[in-house]
């Protein structure tokens, strides 16, 4: 058997074997005693925007697409979700210190204004997650009002 054929067979075997290895899924509750709505007044309209454009990567519950069942894509998605939750987790927002809560709302404003969120790599496969100009304005206004509501000052 040629080296090339052995290599191809080995790669196929690896691809088949990794299909049986599954990363943990992010399946929990988006809303609970520590979510952002317990800290910042959040209208139904804002909740809907957050759910469709943010929660898959930034909450304790992800709605997984069909291709999450294919390895190594599932590993990549799990890593992406974990990174997103490490950066900002709306489901655990109340657990953040006041300074961090304020900073995260400030970052929401910046990321939405600069069209950095939601990520273009996400909106390619989740077309409905793209934010309209009205939704952007709504989120920015909400985050600004949220910062005022928190009342954080460096002395806090």
N, C-alpha and C positions, 0 to 999 in steps of 0.2 A: 504494500500500500504506500502510495507516495506521501511525502510530507505535507503537501498541500491538502490532500484528501483527509489526512489525520487531523490537520488543523481545523478544517471545516467541520468534521464530525465532533471534535472537541468543543468547538464554539456552539454547535447545535445542541449538544448535550448540556452545556452550561446554561444556555437560554431556556431549555426545557426545565432544568432543575430549579432555576431561580423563580419559575412560575409558582412553585410551592412555598416560597418564602414570602410572607406578607408583613409589611410594616403595620404597626398599630394605627387604627383609624381614629380620627378626631370626631367622635360621635358622642355628643352630650347635649347639654342645654345651652342655648344661646342666652336665654334670660334666666336670671335667678337672683339671689339675694345680693350678689356683688356686681351685677352688670351696670353698664353706664347709665341706664335709665333710673337707677336708684340714687345717682349723684347729680345728674344734669337733666333738667326738664327736656323731654324728647317727645315731639309730636308723632302721631301715627305716620305722617308723611315722611319724616326723617327716619323713623324706624324702617319703613319700607325701602328707602334708599339704601340704608346701611345693610339691610338683609340681602338685597339683590346685588350690591356692588362691593361689600366689604366683609361680611360675616364668614364667607367660605375660608378666608385666610386669617381673619382677625376675631374669631370667637371660638367657643368650645364646641361648635358643631359645624361640620363641613358637609355640604351636599356633593357627593362624589360623582363625577361623570363615569360613563361606561368604561372608558379607557384606563381608569384607575385599577382595573383588574389585570392589566398587562404589565409585566415586569420588563425593564427596570423603571417604567413610568411611575408606578405606584411609589417607589422609593423617592423619586424626584418630587412628586406631589407631596408626600409626607414631609420631606425636608422643607419644601416651600411653605407649607402650612405651619410647621414648627417655627420657622424663621419669622413668619408673619405674626404669630401669636407672641413670640418673644419680643417683637417690636411694639405691638399693641394688641391687647386682648380686651375687646369690648365686654366680654363675659366676666372678666376679673377686674374691671376698671376701679371698683370701689376699694380694692386691696392696695392700689397704688397710693403712695404718699401724695399729699396735696400738690407739692411742687411738680411731681411727675404727671399728675392728672392735667395740670395746667399746661405743661410742656407738650403733652400728647395732643391736646386740643389745638395748641398752636401749630404743631406739625400737621394736623389734619388740614388746617387752613392753608398752610404752605403747599402741601402735596396736591391738594385739589386745585389751588390757584395755578400751580405749575404743571398741571395735567400729568403728574407722576403717579397718581392713584385714581382708579385701579390700574394695575400694571397692564401694559399693552399685551404682554404674553398671556394674561388672563382673559382679556376682552376678545382675543382672537377666537377663543373657543366658547366664550360666554358673551355673545353680542349684546344681550340685554343688560349686562353690567356696565356698559358705557354710560357715563353721566352726561345728561343734557346740560345745556347752559343753565336752565332753570334749576336743575338738581344741584349743580355746582354751587350756585348762588344760595340755595336753601341750606346746603351743608355748611358752607362758609359762615353764613349768618348764625346758624345753630351753634357752631363751634365758638364763635365770638361771644354769643350770648352765654354759652356754657362757661367760658372763661370768666366772664363778669359774675355769673352765678356762683362760681367757686370762690371768688373774692381773694384769690391768692395774691400775696405780696411777698417779696423776698424776706420780710421780717417774720412771716408765718412760720 
